[in-house]
């Protein structure tokens, strides 16, 4: 069972570090994953699609309205999970030795209970899968967005990050 997710930027490696704390029958396990800019760019697009699906928007809405409603839904859901921002690591702090390089993230949804699944494919190691509730998914998307901004990777903003840019144009009738 997932206990904690932590995301930080490692400027020395120019990678995001994802720390997963899992409670298992054997005790507490900790996994450190390295996420490159390339993997992160693709993963963020998949996460945005998951955020949009979680809003359960009617198909008749136009694209701009969907983006606004999805962003509002995301903000509400992300606020339901208690989060904290830890200070950035010192520049002389290096990544944990046991960090595994993520080569791809496969995203999906379980049919039986609607929970979200993230499968991290790792170099030289078996994949690691997480099952997330709606609020936890949204909190992860929020934390990832903040760390991408810290990294300065200049990735295009997703709809949940830039809701003002996707608002429908003002109607001349109002």
C-alpha positions as CSV (number, residue, x, y, z in Angstrom):
1,X,0.0,0.0,0.0
2,X,1.3,3.4,-0.9
3,X,2.3,5.5,2.1
4,X,4.0,8.5,0.6
5,X,5.1,10.0,-2.7
6,X,7.8,12.6,-2.9
7,X,9.1,14.4,-6.0
8,X,12.3,16.5,-6.1
9,X,14.6,17.9,-8.8
10,X,18.2,16.8,-8.8
11,X,20.2,19.6,-10.6
12,X,23.4,17.5,-10.8
13,X,21.7,14.7,-12.7
14,X,19.1,17.0,-14.4
15,X,16.4,14.5,-13.4
16,X,13.3,14.4,-11.3
17,X,13.6,12.0,-8.4
18,X,10.5,10.2,-7.4
19,X,10.5,8.5,-3.9
20,X,7.8,6.0,-3.3
21,X,7.3,4.7,0.2
22,X,5.2,1.5,0.2
23,X,3.9,-0.5,3.2
24,X,4.1,-4.2,2.5
25,X,3.7,-7.4,4.6
26,X,7.5,-7.4,5.0
27,X,7.5,-3.8,6.3
28,X,8.2,-0.4,4.7
29,X,9.8,-0.4,1.3
30,X,11.3,2.7,-0.4
31,X,11.9,3.0,-4.1
32,X,13.8,5.9,-5.7
33,X,13.1,6.5,-9.4
34,X,15.0,8.8,-11.8
35,X,12.8,10.5,-14.4
36,X,14.4,12.2,-17.4
37,X,13.0,15.2,-19.2
38,X,12.1,13.1,-22.2
39,X,10.2,10.5,-20.1
40,X,8.6,13.3,-18.0
41,X,7.3,15.1,-21.1
42,X,5.4,12.0,-22.4
43,X,4.2,11.1,-18.9
44,X,2.7,14.5,-18.3
45,X,0.6,14.2,-21.4
46,X,-0.7,10.8,-20.2
47,X,-1.3,12.3,-16.7
48,X,-3.3,15.2,-18.2
49,X,-5.5,12.7,-20.1
50,X,-6.1,10.9,-16.8
51,X,-7.0,14.2,-15.1
52,X,-9.4,14.9,-17.9
53,X,-11.0,11.5,-17.6
54,X,-11.4,11.8,-13.9
55,X,-13.5,14.9,-14.4
56,X,-16.0,12.8,-16.3
57,X,-16.9,15.6,-18.7
58,X,-19.8,15.3,-21.1
59,X,-18.7,14.7,-24.6
60,X,-20.8,17.6,-26.0
61,X,-18.6,20.3,-24.3
62,X,-16.2,22.1,-26.6
63,X,-12.4,21.8,-26.1
64,X,-12.0,25.1,-24.3
65,X,-14.8,24.5,-21.8
66,X,-13.5,21.0,-21.2
67,X,-10.1,22.4,-20.3
68,X,-11.6,25.0,-17.9
69,X,-13.8,22.4,-16.1
70,X,-11.0,19.8,-16.0
71,X,-8.6,22.4,-14.5
72,X,-11.2,23.4,-11.8
73,X,-11.8,19.7,-11.1
74,X,-8.1,19.1,-10.8
75,X,-7.6,21.9,-8.3
76,X,-10.5,20.7,-6.1
77,X,-9.2,17.1,-6.1
78,X,-5.6,18.0,-5.5
79,X,-6.6,20.1,-2.5
80,X,-8.2,17.0,-0.8
81,X,-4.8,15.3,-0.2
82,X,-2.6,16.7,2.6
83,X,0.7,17.8,1.0
84,X,3.8,19.5,2.2
85,X,6.6,21.2,0.4
86,X,10.1,20.3,1.7
87,X,13.1,22.5,1.2
88,X,15.1,21.8,-1.9
89,X,18.1,19.5,-1.4
90,X,21.5,21.2,-1.1
91,X,23.6,21.2,-4.3
92,X,26.2,18.9,-2.7
93,X,23.4,16.3,-1.9
94,X,23.5,13.6,-4.5
95,X,20.8,11.2,-5.5
96,X,20.4,7.9,-3.6
97,X,22.7,5.2,-5.0
98,X,19.8,2.8,-5.4
99,X,17.8,5.1,-7.8
100,X,16.4,3.3,-10.8
101,X,16.1,4.9,-14.2
102,X,12.6,5.0,-15.6
103,X,12.5,4.3,-19.3
104,X,8.7,4.6,-19.7
105,X,5.6,5.2,-17.7
106,X,2.4,3.3,-18.8
107,X,-0.8,4.8,-17.5
108,X,-4.2,3.3,-17.3
109,X,-7.4,2.7,-15.3
110,X,-8.6,-0.5,-13.7
111,X,-12.1,-1.5,-14.9
112,X,-13.2,-3.1,-11.7
113,X,-12.8,-0.2,-9.3
114,X,-11.9,2.8,-11.5
115,X,-8.5,3.4,-9.8
116,X,-5.6,4.7,-11.7
117,X,-2.6,2.6,-12.5
118,X,1.0,3.9,-13.2
119,X,3.5,1.3,-14.3
120,X,7.1,2.4,-14.2
121,X,9.3,0.5,-16.6
122,X,12.8,0.5,-15.2
123,X,16.2,-0.1,-16.8
124,X,17.5,-3.5,-15.8
125,X,14.7,-4.2,-13.3
126,X,11.1,-5.5,-13.2
127,X,8.4,-2.8,-13.6
128,X,6.9,-1.2,-10.6
129,X,3.2,-0.5,-10.6
130,X,1.2,1.9,-8.4
131,X,-2.5,2.0,-8.0
132,X,-3.8,5.5,-7.1
133,X,-7.1,7.0,-6.0
134,X,-8.5,10.1,-7.7
135,X,-7.2,12.5,-5.0
136,X,-3.8,10.9,-4.9
137,X,-3.5,11.1,-8.7
138,X,-4.3,14.8,-8.7
139,X,-1.9,15.5,-5.8
140,X,0.9,13.7,-7.8
141,X,0.1,15.7,-10.9
142,X,0.3,18.9,-8.9
143,X,3.6,17.9,-7.2
144,X,5.1,16.9,-10.6
145,X,4.1,20.2,-12.1
146,X,5.7,22.2,-9.4
147,X,9.0,20.2,-9.7
148,X,9.0,20.6,-13.5
149,X,8.8,24.3,-13.0
150,X,11.7,24.2,-10.6
151,X,13.7,22.1,-13.1
152,X,13.3,24.8,-15.8
153,X,12.8,22.3,-18.5
154,X,10.5,24.6,-20.5
155,X,7.9,21.8,-21.1
156,X,4.6,23.0,-22.6
157,X,2.0,23.7,-19.9
158,X,-0.7,21.2,-19.5
159,X,-4.4,22.2,-19.2
160,X,-4.4,21.7,-15.5
161,X,-1.4,24.1,-15.1
162,X,-2.6,26.9,-17.3
163,X,-6.4,27.1,-17.0
164,X,-6.5,30.9,-17.9
165,X,-5.0,30.1,-21.3
166,X,-7.8,27.7,-22.1
167,X,-10.9,29.8,-21.1
168,X,-13.5,30.2,-23.7
169,X,-13.5,33.6,-25.4
170,X,-15.9,36.2,-24.0
171,X,-19.2,36.4,-25.7
172,X,-20.2,39.7,-27.4
173,X,-23.7,39.1,-26.1
174,X,-22.9,39.6,-22.5
